[in-house]
Amino acid sequence: MKRRKIIFGLVLVVAILSLGANIFQFIRYNNDVTAVKSPVGTVCNDKIIDKYNNIKGPKDAYEKNSKALGEEIAKMSGNEKDANCVAIRFLIGTNNQQETYKTLKALVEKGQSPSLKIANIRNIYKMDPSGFEIESVGDALNE
């Protein structure tokens, strides 16, 4: 009888810990079940994508606004694990495009593709920067 109570107690403790971990995940991701399953879009959601897609204007203004958005994304916690953030930073232009591309490619190969809502997004292999070098955002626009 005593052994049975110990086993029941252990099972109860494991169940309570499991339930607590699940509740923590839902609170962390604002009750979004898809965010728990896939981290894509948890940092750079549709609001950030819309900001990127709405950057317009002459070359100087575009570069200034896109650089500001890139810096805003870089400051966000977990941006390097969100395919949307990495893709937007890659399209804006970073100091090390090749490294950013490798990060994005690794995310895509793990099944975490960026949103198709992002303007100018295309096949990951066509985005490979090894064939060309971007000096500034304007170079990418004139491509």
N, CA, C and O atoms as a GROMACS GRO file, in nm:
protein
  572
    1MET      N    1   0.081  -0.119   0.000
    1MET     CA    2   0.000   0.000   0.000
    1MET      C    3   0.087   0.126   0.000
    1MET      O    4   0.057   0.223  -0.070
    2LYS      N    5   0.193   0.125   0.079
    2LYS     CA    6   0.282   0.240   0.088
    2LYS      C    7   0.353   0.263  -0.047
    2LYS      O    8   0.370   0.377  -0.091
    3ARG      N    9   0.394   0.154  -0.111
    3ARG     CA   10   0.462   0.163  -0.240
    3ARG      C   11   0.368   0.223  -0.346
    3ARG      O   12   0.411   0.302  -0.430
    4ARG      N   13   0.243   0.186  -0.339
    4ARG     CA   14   0.143   0.237  -0.432
    4ARG      C   15   0.126   0.388  -0.417
    4ARG      O   16   0.113   0.459  -0.516
    5LYS      N   17   0.126   0.438  -0.295
    5LYS     CA   18   0.113   0.581  -0.269
    5LYS      C   19   0.234   0.657  -0.322
    5LYS      O   20   0.219   0.768  -0.374
    6ILE      N   21   0.353   0.600  -0.309
    6ILE     CA   22   0.475   0.664  -0.359
    6ILE      C   23   0.469   0.675  -0.512
    6ILE      O   24   0.499   0.781  -0.567
    7ILE      N   25   0.432   0.567  -0.579
    7ILE     CA   26   0.422   0.569  -0.726
    7ILE      C   27   0.316   0.670  -0.770
    7ILE      O   28   0.339   0.747  -0.863
    8PHE      N   29   0.201   0.670  -0.704
    8PHE     CA   30   0.095   0.765  -0.736
    8PHE      C   31   0.144   0.909  -0.716
    8PHE      O   32   0.114   0.996  -0.797
    9GLY      N   33   0.218   0.933  -0.610
    9GLY     CA   34   0.273   1.066  -0.582
    9GLY      C   35   0.370   1.110  -0.689
    9GLY      O   36   0.368   1.226  -0.731
   10LEU      N   37   0.457   1.019  -0.734
   10LEU     CA   38   0.553   1.052  -0.840
   10LEU      C   39   0.482   1.084  -0.971
   10LEU      O   40   0.516   1.181  -1.039
   11VAL      N   41   0.383   1.004  -1.006
   11VAL     CA   42   0.306   1.029  -1.129
   11VAL      C   43   0.235   1.164  -1.119
   11VAL      O   44   0.231   1.239  -1.216
   12LEU      N   45   0.180   1.194  -1.004
   12LEU     CA   46   0.112   1.321  -0.984
   12LEU      C   47   0.208   1.440  -0.997
   12LEU      O   48   0.173   1.541  -1.058
   13VAL      N   49   0.328   1.428  -0.942
   13VAL     CA   50   0.429   1.534  -0.952
   13VAL      C   51   0.469   1.556  -1.098
   13VAL      O   52   0.479   1.670  -1.143
   14VAL      N   53   0.492   1.448  -1.172
   14VAL     CA   54   0.529   1.459  -1.314
   14VAL      C   55   0.416   1.526  -1.393
   14VAL      O   56   0.442   1.611  -1.478
   15ALA      N   57   0.293   1.488  -1.366
   15ALA     CA   58   0.178   1.546  -1.436
   15ALA      C   59   0.167   1.696  -1.407
   15ALA      O   60   0.139   1.775  -1.497
   16ILE      N   61   0.187   1.734  -1.283
   16ILE     CA   62   0.178   1.876  -1.245
   16ILE      C   63   0.291   1.957  -1.310
   16ILE      O   64   0.267   2.068  -1.358
   17LEU      N   65   0.412   1.902  -1.314
   17LEU     CA   66   0.524   1.971  -1.379
   17LEU      C   67   0.499   1.986  -1.528
   17LEU      O   68   0.526   2.092  -1.586
   18SER      N   69   0.447   1.882  -1.591
   18SER     CA   70   0.416   1.888  -1.734
   18SER      C   71   0.310   1.993  -1.763
   18SER      O   72   0.323   2.071  -1.857
   19LEU      N   73   0.206   1.994  -1.684
   19LEU     CA   74   0.100   2.093  -1.700
   19LEU      C   75   0.155   2.235  -1.681
   19LEU      O   76   0.120   2.326  -1.756
   20GLY      N   77   0.241   2.254  -1.583
   20GLY     CA   78   0.301   2.384  -1.559
   20GLY      C   79   0.387   2.430  -1.676
   20GLY      O   80   0.384   2.548  -1.713
   21ALA      N   81   0.463   2.339  -1.735
   21ALA     CA   82   0.546   2.373  -1.851
   21ALA      C   83   0.460   2.413  -1.970
   21ALA      O   84   0.493   2.507  -2.041
   22ASN      N   85   0.350   2.342  -1.992
   22ASN     CA   86   0.260   2.377  -2.102
   22ASN      C   87   0.195   2.512  -2.080
   22ASN      O   88   0.184   2.592  -2.174
   23ILE      N   89   0.153   2.540  -1.960
   23ILE     CA   90   0.093   2.670  -1.929
   23ILE      C   91   0.196   2.781  -1.951
   23ILE      O   92   0.163   2.886  -2.005
   24PHE      N   93   0.320   2.758  -1.910
   24PHE     CA   94   0.426   2.856  -1.930
   24PHE      C   95   0.445   2.885  -2.079
   24PHE      O   96   0.459   3.001  -2.118
   25GLN      N   97   0.445   2.782  -2.164
   25GLN     CA   98   0.462   2.800  -2.309
   25GLN      C   99   0.349   2.886  -2.366
   25GLN      O  100   0.374   2.976  -2.447
   26PHE      N  101   0.225   2.860  -2.326
   26PHE     CA  102   0.114   2.938  -2.379
   26PHE      C  103   0.117   3.082  -2.332
   26PHE      O  104   0.082   3.173  -2.407
   27ILE      N  105   0.158   3.106  -2.210
   27ILE     CA  106   0.170   3.243  -2.160
   27ILE      C  107   0.283   3.314  -2.234
   27ILE      O  108   0.270   3.431  -2.270
   28ARG      N  109   0.393   3.244  -2.255
   28ARG     CA  110   0.509   3.303  -2.323
   28ARG      C  111   0.474   3.346  -2.464
   28ARG      O  112   0.521   3.451  -2.510
   29TYR      N  113   0.393   3.268  -2.535
   29TYR     CA  114   0.359   3.298  -2.674
   29TYR      C  115   0.217   3.356  -2.688
   29TYR      O  116   0.157   3.343  -2.794
   30ASN      N  117   0.165   3.417  -2.584
   30ASN     CA  118   0.034   3.483  -2.588
   30ASN      C  119  -0.077   3.392  -2.636
   30ASN      O  120  -0.160   3.432  -2.718
   31ASN      N  121  -0.080   3.270  -2.586
   31ASN     CA  122  -0.184   3.171  -2.617
   31ASN      C  123  -0.192   3.135  -2.765
   31ASN      O  124  -0.297   3.092  -2.811
   32ASP      N  125  -0.085   3.152  -2.839
   32ASP     CA  126  -0.081   3.119  -2.980
   32ASP      C  127  -0.020   2.980  -2.998
   32ASP      O  128   0.100   2.962  -2.981
   33VAL      N  129  -0.104   2.882  -3.031
   33VAL     CA  130  -0.059   2.744  -3.043
   33VAL      C  131   0.044   2.730  -3.155
   33VAL      O  132   0.140   2.655  -3.141
   34THR      N  133   0.025   2.802  -3.267
   34THR     CA  134   0.119   2.790  -3.379
   34THR      C  135   0.255   2.845  -3.342
   34THR      O  136   0.356   2.796  -3.393
   35ALA      N  137   0.261   2.945  -3.255
   35ALA     CA  138   0.390   3.001  -3.213
   35ALA      C  139   0.468   2.902  -3.130
   35ALA      O  140   0.591   2.901  -3.134
   36VAL      N  141   0.398   2.818  -3.055
   36VAL     CA  142   0.467   2.716  -2.975
   36VAL      C  143   0.529   2.613  -3.068
   36VAL      O  144   0.640   2.565  -3.043
   37LYS      N  145   0.458   2.578  -3.175
   37LYS     CA  146   0.507   2.477  -3.268
   37LYS      C  147   0.618   2.530  -3.358
   37LYS      O  148   0.712   2.458  -3.388
   38SER      N  149   0.608   2.655  -3.402
   38SER     CA  150   0.706   2.713  -3.493
   38SER      C  151   0.739   2.856  -3.449
   38SER      O  152   0.648   2.938  -3.433
   39PRO      N  153   0.867   2.887  -3.430
   39PRO     CA  154   0.904   3.021  -3.386
   39PRO      C  155   0.899   3.127  -3.496
   39PRO      O  156   0.922   3.245  -3.468
   40VAL      N  157   0.870   3.089  -3.621
   40VAL     CA  158   0.866   3.185  -3.731
   40VAL      C  159   0.753   3.284  -3.708
   40VAL      O  160   0.638   3.244  -3.688
   41GLY      N  161   0.786   3.410  -3.711
   41GLY     CA  162   0.686   3.515  -3.695
   41GLY      C  163   0.657   3.553  -3.552
   41GLY      O  164   0.572   3.639  -3.527
   42THR      N  165   0.725   3.493  -3.456
   42THR     CA  166   0.700   3.530  -3.317
   42THR      C  167   0.770   3.660  -3.282
   42THR      O  168   0.724   3.733  -3.194
   43VAL      N  169   0.878   3.692  -3.349
   43VAL     CA  170   0.950   3.818  -3.326
   43VAL      C  171   0.912   3.918  -3.434
   43VAL      O  172   0.865   4.028  -3.404
   44CYS      N  173   0.931   3.882  -3.558
   44CYS     CA  174   0.897   3.968  -3.672
   44CYS      C  175   0.764   3.922  -3.730
   44CYS      O  176   0.758   3.840  -3.821
   45ASN      N  177   0.657   3.977  -3.675
   45ASN     CA  178   0.523   3.939  -3.717
   45ASN      C  179   0.478   4.026  -3.834
   45ASN      O  180   0.560   4.095  -3.896
   46ASP      N  181   0.349   4.023  -3.866
   46ASP     CA  182   0.297   4.099  -3.979
   46ASP      C  183   0.319   4.249  -3.966
   46ASP      O  184   0.334   4.319  -4.066
   47LYS      N  185   0.323   4.300  -3.843
   47LYS     CA  186   0.345   4.443  -3.821
   47LYS      C  187   0.484   4.484  -3.873
   47LYS      O  188   0.497   4.586  -3.941
   48ILE      N  189   0.586   4.406  -3.842
   48ILE     CA  190   0.723   4.435  -3.888
   48ILE      C  191   0.732   4.414  -4.040
   48ILE      O  192   0.796   4.492  -4.110
   49ILE      N  193   0.666   4.310  -4.090
   49ILE     CA  194   0.667   4.284  -4.235
   49ILE      C  195   0.603   4.402  -4.308
   49ILE      O  196   0.655   4.445  -4.411
   50ASP      N  197   0.492   4.454  -4.256
   50ASP     CA  198   0.427   4.570  -4.318
   50ASP      C  199   0.518   4.692  -4.315
   50ASP      O  200   0.523   4.768  -4.412
   51LYS      N  201   0.590   4.712  -4.204
   51LYS     CA  202   0.686   4.823  -4.197
   51LYS      C  203   0.789   4.811  -4.308
   51LYS      O  204   0.821   4.909  -4.376
   52TYR      N  205   0.842   4.689  -4.328
   52TYR     CA  206   0.943   4.667  -4.432
   52TYR      C  207   0.882   4.691  -4.571
   52TYR      O  208   0.941   4.759  -4.654
   53ASN      N  209   0.765   4.634  -4.594
   53ASN     CA  210   0.702   4.646  -4.726
   53ASN      C  211   0.663   4.790  -4.760
   53ASN      O  212   0.652   4.824  -4.878
   54ASN      N  213   0.642   4.874  -4.659
   54ASN     CA  214   0.599   5.011  -4.683
   54ASN      C  215   0.713   5.112  -4.685
   54ASN      O  216   0.688   5.233  -4.690
   55ILE      N  217   0.837   5.065  -4.682
   55ILE     CA  218   0.950   5.158  -4.694
   55ILE      C  219   0.957   5.202  -4.840
   55ILE      O  220   0.978   5.120  -4.930
   56LYS      N  221   0.939   5.328  -4.862
   56LYS     CA  222   0.940   5.381  -4.999
   56LYS      C  223   1.017   5.513  -5.001
   56LYS      O  224   1.062   5.562  -4.897
   57GLY      N  225   1.031   5.567  -5.118
   57GLY     CA  226   1.094   5.697  -5.130
   57GLY      C  227   1.221   5.692  -5.212
   57GLY      O  228   1.259   5.587  -5.262
   58PRO      N  229   1.286   5.807  -5.225
   58PRO     CA  230   1.412   5.813  -5.298
   58PRO      C  231   1.519   5.727  -5.230
   58PRO      O  232   1.504   5.685  -5.115
   59LYS      N  233   1.626   5.702  -5.302
   59LYS     CA  234   1.732   5.612  -5.255
   59LYS      C  235   1.781   5.650  -5.115
   59LYS      O  236   1.795   5.562  -5.029
   60ASP      N  237   1.809   5.778  -5.091
   60ASP     CA  238   1.861   5.820  -4.960
   60ASP      C  239   1.761   5.793  -4.848
   60ASP      O  240   1.797   5.741  -4.742
   61ALA      N  241   1.635   5.828  -4.872
   61ALA     CA  242   1.531   5.806  -4.770
   61ALA      C  243   1.509   5.657  -4.748
   61ALA      O  244   1.491   5.612  -4.635
   62TYR      N  245   1.511   5.581  -4.858
   62TYR     CA  246   1.492   5.436  -4.847
   62TYR      C  247   1.604   5.374  -4.764
   62TYR      O  248   1.579   5.293  -4.675
   63GLU      N  249   1.727   5.413  -4.793
   63GLU     CA  250   1.842   5.359  -4.717
   63GLU      C  251   1.832   5.395  -4.570
   63GLU      O  252   1.858   5.311  -4.483
   64LYS      N  253   1.794   5.520  -4.541
   64LYS     CA  254   1.784   5.565  -4.401
   64LYS      C  255   1.675   5.486  -4.327
   64LYS      O  256   1.698   5.437  -4.217
   65ASN      N  257   1.558   5.475  -4.388
   65ASN     CA  258   1.446   5.406  -4.324
   65ASN      C  259   1.470   5.256  -4.311
   65ASN      O  260   1.435   5.195  -4.210
   66SER      N  261   1.530   5.196  -4.413
   66SER     CA  262   1.555   5.052  -4.406
   66SER      C  263   1.664   5.022  -4.304
   66SER      O  264   1.658   4.920  -4.234
   67LYS      N  265   1.764   5.109  -4.295
   67LYS     CA  266   1.869   5.089  -4.195
   67LYS      C  267   1.810   5.100  -4.054
   67LYS      O  268   1.847   5.023  -3.966
   68ALA      N  269   1.720   5.196  -4.034
   68ALA     CA  270   1.655   5.212  -3.903
   68ALA      C  271   1.573   5.087  -3.867
   68ALA      O  272   1.575   5.042  -3.753
   69LEU      N  273   1.502   5.031  -3.965
   69LEU     CA  274   1.425   4.909  -3.940
   69LEU      C  275   1.518   4.792  -3.911
   69LEU      O  276   1.490   4.711  -3.823
   70GLY      N  277   1.629   4.783  -3.985
   70GLY     CA  278   1.726   4.677  -3.959
   70GLY      C  279   1.783   4.684  -3.819
   70GLY      O  280   1.801   4.581  -3.753
   71GLU      N  281   1.812   4.805  -3.772
   71GLU     CA  282   1.862   4.823  -3.636
   71GLU      C  283   1.756   4.789  -3.532
   71GLU      O  284   1.785   4.732  -3.427
   72GLU      N  285   1.631   4.825  -3.562
   72GLU     CA  286   1.520   4.792  -3.472
   72GLU      C  287   1.505   4.640  -3.459
   72GLU      O  288   1.487   4.588  -3.349
   73ILE      N  289   1.514   4.570  -3.571
   73ILE     CA  290   1.503   4.423  -3.570
   73ILE      C  291   1.621   4.362  -3.495
   73ILE      O  292   1.603   4.268  -3.418
   74ALA      N  293   1.741   4.415  -3.518
   74ALA     CA  294   1.861   4.360  -3.453
   74ALA      C  295   1.852   4.371  -3.301
   74ALA      O  296   1.911   4.290  -3.230
   75LYS      N  297   1.780   4.472  -3.251
   75LYS     CA  298   1.768   4.491  -3.106
   75LYS      C  299   1.664   4.398  -3.043
   75LYS      O  300   1.663   4.381  -2.921
   76MET      N  301   1.579   4.337  -3.125
   76MET     CA  302   1.473   4.250  -3.073
   76MET      C  303   1.531   4.119  -3.024
   76MET      O  304   1.615   4.058  -3.090
   77SER      N  305   1.485   4.076  -2.910
   77SER     CA  306   1.531   3.950  -2.853
   77SER      C  307   1.481   3.833  -2.936
   77SER      O  308   1.362   3.823  -2.966
   78GLY      N  309   1.572   3.744  -2.975
   78GLY     CA  310   1.535   3.624  -3.051
   78GLY      C  311   1.524   3.645  -3.200
   78GLY      O  312   1.474   3.558  -3.271
   79ASN      N  313   1.570   3.760  -3.250
   79ASN     CA  314   1.556   3.788  -3.394
   79ASN      C  315   1.634   3.690  -3.480
   79ASN      O  316   1.595   3.662  -3.594
   80GLU      N  317   1.745   3.639  -3.429
   80GLU     CA  318   1.828   3.549  -3.509
   80GLU      C  319   1.768   3.409  -3.522
   80GLU      O  320   1.818   3.327  -3.598
   81LYS      N  321   1.660   3.382  -3.447
   81LYS     CA  322   1.594   3.252  -3.454
   81LYS      C  323   1.462   3.259  -3.531
   81LYS      O  324   1.395   3.158  -3.548
   82ASP      N  325   1.426   3.377  -3.577
   82ASP     CA  326   1.302   3.397  -3.652
   82ASP      C  327   1.337   3.419  -3.799
   82ASP      O  328   1.407   3.514  -3.833
   83ALA      N  329   1.289   3.330  -3.885
   83ALA     CA  330   1.323   3.337  -4.028
   83ALA      C  331   1.277   3.469  -4.091
   83ALA      O  332   1.343   3.520  -4.181
   84ASN      N  333   1.164   3.524  -4.045
   84ASN     CA  334   1.118   3.652  -4.099
   84ASN      C  335   1.218   3.763  -4.070
   84ASN      O  336   1.250   3.843  -4.158
   85CYS      N  337   1.268   3.768  -3.947
   85CYS     CA  338   1.366   3.871  -3.908
   85CYS      C  339   1.494   3.858  -3.990
   85CYS      O  340   1.546   3.956  -4.042
   86VAL      N  341   1.543   3.736  -4.000
   86VAL     CA  342   1.668   3.713  -4.072
   86VAL      C  343   1.650   3.749  -4.220
   86VAL      O  344   1.739   3.810  -4.279
   87ALA      N  345   1.536   3.712  -4.279
   87ALA     CA  346   1.511   3.743  -4.420
   87ALA      C  347   1.504   3.893  -4.443
   87ALA      O  348   1.562   3.944  -4.540
   88ILE      N  349   1.434   3.965  -4.357
   88ILE     CA  350   1.423   4.110  -4.373
   88ILE      C  351   1.559   4.176  -4.356
   88ILE      O  352   1.595   4.265  -4.434
   89ARG      N  353   1.635   4.133  -4.256
   89ARG     CA  354   1.769   4.190  -4.237
   89ARG      C  355   1.857   4.160  -4.358
   89ARG      O  356   1.936   4.244  -4.399
   90PHE      N  357   1.843   4.040  -4.415
   90PHE     CA  358   1.921   4.005  -4.534
   90PHE      C  359   1.882   4.094  -4.652
   90PHE      O  360   1.969   4.145  -4.723
   91LEU      N  361   1.752   4.114  -4.673
   91LEU     CA  362   1.706   4.195  -4.785
   91LEU      C  363   1.743   4.342  -4.767
   91LEU      O  364   1.769   4.412  -4.865
   92ILE      N  365   1.746   4.390  -4.643
   92ILE     CA  366   1.785   4.528  -4.616
   92ILE      C  367   1.935   4.545  -4.640
   92ILE      O  368   1.980   4.646  -4.694
   93GLY      N  369   2.011   4.445  -4.600
   93GLY     CA  370   2.156   4.451  -4.614
   93GLY      C  371   2.221   4.459  -4.477
   93GLY      O  372   2.187   4.545  -4.396
   94THR      N  373   2.314   4.369  -4.452
   94THR     CA  374   2.386   4.367  -4.325
   94THR      C  375   2.535   4.383  -4.352
   94THR      O  376   2.578   4.386  -4.467
   95ASN      N  377   2.612   4.393  -4.246
   95ASN     CA  378   2.757   4.404  -4.263
   95ASN      C  379   2.816   4.275  -4.320
   95ASN      O  380   2.917   4.279  -4.390
   96ASN      N  381   2.754   4.162  -4.291
   96ASN     CA  382   2.804   4.034  -4.339
   96ASN      C  383   2.689   3.957  -4.405
   96ASN      O  384   2.625   3.873  -4.341
   97GLN      N  385   2.665   3.986  -4.531
   97GLN     CA  386   2.556   3.923  -4.604
   97GLN      C  387   2.571   3.771  -4.612
   97GLN      O  388   2.472   3.698  -4.600
   98GLN      N  389   2.693   3.724  -4.630
   98GLN     CA  390   2.716   3.580  -4.644
   98GLN      C  391   2.675   3.507  -4.516
   98GLN      O  392   2.612   3.402  -4.522
   99GLU      N  393   2.711   3.562  -4.401
   99GLU     CA  394   2.676   3.498  -4.274
   99GLU      C  395   2.525   3.503  -4.250
   99GLU      O  396   2.467   3.406  -4.202
  100THR      N  397   2.463   3.615  -4.285
  100THR     CA  398   2.318   3.626  -4.270
  100THR      C  399   2.248   3.526  -4.361
  100THR      O  400   2.148   3.465  -4.322
  101TYR      N  401   2.300   3.509  -4.483
  101TYR     CA  402   2.244   3.411  -4.576
  101TYR      C  403   2.256   3.270  -4.520
  101TYR      O  404   2.162   3.191  -4.529
  102LYS      N  405   2.371   3.237  -4.462
  102LYS     CA  406   2.390   3.104  -4.404
  102LYS      C  407   2.291   3.078  -4.291
  102LYS      O  408   2.237   2.968  -4.279
  103THR      N  409   2.267   3.180  -4.209
  103THR     CA  410   2.170   3.167  -4.100
  103THR      C  411   2.030   3.143  -4.156
  103THR      O  412   1.958   3.056  -4.108
  104LEU      N  413   1.993   3.221  -4.257
  104LEU     CA  414   1.861   3.206  -4.320
  104LEU      C  415   1.847   3.069  -4.385
  104LEU      O  416   1.743   3.004  -4.372
  105LYS      N  417   1.950   3.026  -4.454
  105LYS     CA  418   1.946   2.895  -4.522
  105LYS      C  419   1.930   2.782  -4.420
  105LYS      O  420   1.855   2.688  -4.443
  106ALA      N  421   2.001   2.792  -4.308
  106ALA     CA  422   1.990   2.690  -4.202
  106ALA      C  423   1.848   2.685  -4.146
  106ALA      O  424   1.795   2.577  -4.121
  107LEU      N  425   1.786   2.801  -4.127
  107LEU     CA  426   1.648   2.805  -4.078
  107LEU      C  427   1.553   2.741  -4.179
  107LEU      O  428   1.464   2.664  -4.141
  108VAL      N  429   1.572   2.773  -4.306
  108VAL     CA  430   1.486   2.716  -4.411
  108VAL      C  431   1.502   2.565  -4.418
  108VAL      O  432   1.403   2.493  -4.434
  109GLU      N  433   1.624   2.517  -4.406
  109GLU     CA  434   1.648   2.373  -4.412
  109GLU      C  435   1.590   2.300  -4.291
  109GLU      O  436   1.565   2.180  -4.297
  110LYS      N  437   1.566   2.373  -4.181
  110LYS     CA  438   1.500   2.315  -4.063
  110LYS      C  439   1.348   2.325  -4.075
  110LYS      O  440   1.276   2.285  -3.984
  111GLY      N  441   1.300   2.379  -4.187
  111GLY     CA  442   1.156   2.390  -4.209
  111GLY      C  443   1.096   2.520  -4.161
  111GLY      O  444   0.974   2.531  -4.149
  112GLN      N  445   1.179   2.620  -4.134
  112GLN     CA  446   1.131   2.750  -4.085
  112GLN      C  447   1.148   2.855  -4.195
  112GLN      O  448   1.240   2.937  -4.188
  113SER      N  449   1.062   2.851  -4.294
  113SER     CA  450   1.071   2.944  -4.407
  113SER      C  451   1.011   3.079  -4.370
  113SER      O  452   0.915   3.085  -4.294
  114PRO      N  453   1.067   3.187  -4.425
  114PRO     CA  454   1.010   3.320  -4.399
  114PRO      C  455   0.875   3.336  -4.468
  114PRO      O  456   0.842   3.262  -4.561
  115SER      N  457   0.799   3.432  -4.422
  115SER     CA  458   0.666   3.458  -4.477
  115SER      C  459   0.675   3.504  -4.623
  115SER      O  460   0.766   3.577  -4.661
  116LEU      N  461   0.579   3.460  -4.702
  116LEU     CA  462   0.572   3.503  -4.842
  116LEU      C  463   0.516   3.644  -4.854
  116LEU      O  464   0.513   3.700  -4.964
  117LYS      N  465   0.472   3.702  -4.742
  117LYS     CA  466   0.423   3.840  -4.742
  117LYS      C  467   0.538   3.940  -4.755
  117LYS      O  468   0.515   4.057  -4.788
  118ILE      N  469   0.660   3.897  -4.728
  118ILE     CA  470   0.776   3.987  -4.734
  118ILE      C  471   0.806   4.018  -4.880
  118ILE      O  472   0.825   3.928  -4.961
  119ALA      N  473   0.809   4.147  -4.914
  119ALA     CA  474   0.836   4.189  -5.051
  119ALA      C  475   0.975   4.143  -5.093
  119ALA      O  476   1.069   4.147  -5.013
  120ASN      N  477   0.989   4.101  -5.216
  120ASN     CA  478   1.115   4.059  -5.278
  120ASN      C  479   1.169   3.927  -5.224
  120ASN      O  480   1.284   3.892  -5.251
  121ILE      N  481   1.090   3.852  -5.149
  121ILE     CA  482   1.136   3.723  -5.101
  121ILE      C  483   1.128   3.625  -5.217
  121ILE      O  484   1.034   3.630  -5.298
  122ARG      N  485   1.225   3.536  -5.226
  122ARG     CA  486   1.225   3.438  -5.334
  122ARG      C  487   1.295   3.312  -5.287
  122ARG      O  488   1.330   3.299  -5.169
  123ASN      N  489   1.314   3.220  -5.376
  123ASN     CA  490   1.378   3.093  -5.345
  123ASN      C  491   1.512   3.117  -5.276
  123ASN      O  492   1.590   3.202  -5.318
  124ILE      N  493   1.537   3.042  -5.169
  124ILE     CA  494   1.658   3.063  -5.088
  124ILE      C  495   1.785   3.051  -5.172
  124ILE      O  496   1.882   3.124  -5.147
  125TYR      N  497   1.787   2.962  -5.268
  125TYR     CA  498   1.908   2.942  -5.348
  125TYR      C  499   1.931   3.057  -5.447
  125TYR      O  500   2.044   3.081  -5.487
  126LYS      N  501   1.825   3.126  -5.486
  126LYS     CA  502   1.840   3.243  -5.573
  126LYS      C  503   1.885   3.365  -5.494
  126LYS      O  504   1.927   3.465  -5.553
  127MET      N  505   1.876   3.358  -5.362
  127MET     CA  506   1.916   3.470  -5.276
  127MET      C  507   2.064   3.463  -5.238
  127MET      O  508   2.115   3.554  -5.173
  128ASP      N  509   2.132   3.357  -5.277
  128ASP     CA  510   2.272   3.337  -5.239
  128ASP      C  511   2.358   3.455  -5.284
  128ASP      O  512   2.367   3.483  -5.403
  129PRO      N  513   2.421   3.525  -5.190
  129PRO     CA  514   2.500   3.644  -5.224
  129PRO      C  515   2.640   3.613  -5.276
  129PRO      O  516   2.714   3.706  -5.308
  130SER      N  517   2.677   3.488  -5.284
  130SER     CA  518   2.815   3.457  -5.323
  130SER      C  519   2.844   3.499  -5.466
  130SER      O  520   2.960   3.520  -5.502
  131GLY      N  521   2.740   3.512  -5.549
  131GLY     CA  522   2.761   3.551  -5.688
  131GLY      C  523   2.770   3.701  -5.709
  131GLY      O  524   2.818   3.746  -5.813
  132PHE      N  525   2.724   3.779  -5.614
  132PHE     CA  526   2.729   3.925  -5.626
  132PHE      C  527   2.750   3.987  -5.490
  132PHE      O  528   2.724   3.924  -5.387
  133GLU      N  529   2.796   4.110  -5.489
  133GLU     CA  530   2.821   4.178  -5.363
  133GLU      C  531   2.743   4.308  -5.361
  133GLU      O  532   2.749   4.387  -5.455
  134ILE      N  533   2.670   4.330  -5.254
  134ILE     CA  534   2.589   4.451  -5.240
  134ILE      C  535   2.666   4.551  -5.155
  134ILE      O  536   2.700   4.524  -5.040
  135GLU      N  537   2.694   4.666  -5.213
  135GLU     CA  538   2.762   4.771  -5.140
  135GLU      C  539   2.663   4.852  -5.056
  135GLU      O  540   2.694   4.895  -4.945
  136SER      N  541   2.542   4.870  -5.111
  136SER     CA  542   2.439   4.945  -5.038
  136SER      C  543   2.303   4.894  -5.081
  136SER      O  544   2.291   4.813  -5.173
  137VAL      N  545   2.200   4.942  -5.015
  137VAL     CA  546   2.064   4.900  -5.048
  137VAL      C  547   2.030   4.940  -5.190
  137VAL      O  548   1.958   4.868  -5.259
  138GLY      N  549   2.079   5.052  -5.235
  138GLY     CA  550   2.052   5.098  -5.371
  138GLY      C  551   2.101   5.000  -5.476
  138GLY      O  552   2.037   4.986  -5.580
  139ASP      N  553   2.213   4.933  -5.450
  139ASP     CA  554   2.263   4.834  -5.544
  139ASP      C  555   2.165   4.719  -5.559
  139ASP      O  556   2.145   4.667  -5.669
  140ALA      N  557   2.104   4.679  -5.450
  140ALA     CA  558   2.007   4.569  -5.455
  140ALA      C  559   1.882   4.611  -5.531
  140ALA      O  560   1.821   4.529  -5.600
  141LEU      N  561   1.845   4.738  -5.520
  141LEU     CA  562   1.726   4.787  -5.590
  141LEU      C  563   1.748   4.795  -5.740
  141LEU      O  564   1.655   4.777  -5.818
  142ASN      N  565   1.871   4.822  -5.781
  142ASN     CA  566   1.901   4.838  -5.923
  142ASN      C  567   1.931   4.706  -5.992
  142ASN      O  568   1.961   4.705  -6.111
  143GLU      N  569   1.922   4.598  -5.920
  143GLU     CA  570   1.956   4.466  -5.974
  143GLU      C  571   1.858   4.422  -6.078
  143GLU      O  572   1.873   4.313  -6.133
   0.00000   0.00000   0.00000
